[in-house]
Amino acid sequence: MNKEHLYAWFKEGTITIPSFLLTNYKTMGLNEQEMVLLLQLQSFIEHDNPFPAPSQLSDRMTLQESECLFLIQRLIQRGFVQMVVENNQEIGQEKYSLDPLYEKMLDCFLKSLKKAESAEVQKAGESLYTIFEQEFGRPLSPFECETLAMWMEDDHQPDIIKAALREAVISGKLNFRYIDRILFEWKKNGIKTLEQAREQGQKFRVHQKRERKIEATQPLKDVPFYNWLEQ
């Protein structure tokens, strides 16, 4: 191959295919013929031919001209391709647009992310149930399971719920009402990260020690004991 041939080959150019489209066109409801036809349309558009004739598409594919026309019409009807008219000096020029394809691809991508997040949340929820049952030393009651689910629906991250459980264990008050009060106080005070929860828990324990020292030095004085449930 000489330089002229190599240069001519480079001039043919390339088209970019999103990896997500290549791996998810089936999920989007496309078959192989439709997928290849869309890629051919993209190639024509990128080479300044936004309205290729069915015969031009047929020349590149193993389909008859009528089959290419049928596929285009079906893709338009299903919202993957759009026919637009571009006015140029009072002359209407028709062309194909693949914007609907990209919109469907983006919707499919966002749905896949949401599905993955839901699966992750479900997995985290199952892990939480196991951790709580281990700490309580028994299966959770239906009410307790419902409460745990409510916490997760209330935008409490699993790590924050685990931190609240840890605070309850350390305080020797292992019950759902106490944990619920901790989560309520943290949410009210803007505690959203595990680090913030740990700092808040440390402050609470320091406060506990201070109150106990006061009680020890002034046994006759009635000093209220700081408790999450009383806040």
HELIX and SHEET records of a PDB file:
HELIX    1   1 LYS A    3  LYS A   11  1                                   9    
HELIX    2   2 SER A   19  ASN A   24  1                                   6    
HELIX    3   3 GLU A   32  GLU A   46  1                                  15    
HELIX    4   4 PRO A   54  ARG A   60  1                                   7    
HELIX    5   5 GLU A   65  GLN A   77  1                                  13    
HELIX    6   6 ASP A   99  PHE A  136  1                                  38    
HELIX    7   7 PRO A  142  GLU A  153  1                                  12    
HELIX    8   8 PRO A  158  SER A  171  1                                  14    
HELIX    9   9 PHE A  176  LYS A  188  1                                  13    
HELIX   10  10 LEU A  194  THR A  217  1                                  24    
HELIX   11  11 TRP A  228  GLU A  230  5                                   3    
SHEET    1   A 2 GLN A  82  ASN A  88  0                                        
SHEET    2   A 2 ILE A  91  SER A  97 -1                                        
END                                                                             
